[in-house]
């Protein structure tokens, strides 16, 4: 049985987002599977292109969040929001 080590309960999000790696780097499209106040689970086409830190933009209405990758499993990544 898997142990839930998350600090906050995640809710289904299932929305399109974009990773903003930084200055001069191309935006990377993603699917946000779920999110909480402390992080999210995302999926990208090619996980190897995702840096360890980036800004995640989820909707036009939400403020972009700075993220740090917590885990990688194939195309899915778990990220923690950083202040």
N, C-alpha and C positions, 0 to 999 in steps of 0.2 A: 504494500500500500504506500502510495506517495505521500510524503509529508508536505504540508503547505507551509512554506517558510516566508510567505509574503507578510509585510507589515500592515497591509490594508487590503480589504476585500475588493476584488476586481469585478467590474460589470462589463457585460458584452458591449462592444462598441461597433464592430464590423463597419468600418468606414475607411475611405481612401485618405491617405496622408502622403506626406513628402518629407524626406530626410534632407536637411540642408547641411552638408558636410563642412562647409567653411568657404572662405574666400577663394574664388577661382575654380572651385569644384562644382561639377554638375549636380543638380538636384536628383534624388533617387526616389522614385515612386514606391509606395508601400501600402499594405493593408493593415489596419490596426484592428486586431482581433478582440482585445479587451484592454481595459485601463482602470486605474485606480488613482487615488491622490498621489501615490508614490511612484507609479511606473505603468508600463504597458507591455503587451505582447504584440509584436509586429511581424509581418512577413514581407520579404523582398524577393525579387526575381533572382538576384545573384548576391548571396550573403557576403561573399569575399570582398565585395566592393564597399561594404559598410565599415567606416572607421569606428574606433572604440568610443568616440565622443562626437556628438552632432546635435543639431537642433531639429526637433520634430514638430511639423506643422500638421494639425489634424483637420481643421476646418477653417473657413474664412472668418468664423465668429469667435474662435478660441485663440488665446494668445499662444504663440509657439513656445515649446518647452525645451530646455537644454537637457540632454540625455547622456547617460553613460551605459554601455552594454554590460549587462550582468551575466548573461549566458547566450550561447549560440547552439542551435540544433537544426542543422540543415539550413533551410530558408527562413526559419523562424528565429527571432531574437527576443529576449527579455531585456527591457531597459528600465533603469531607475532614473527618475527625474532628479536633477540636481539644481541647487539654488543658484 
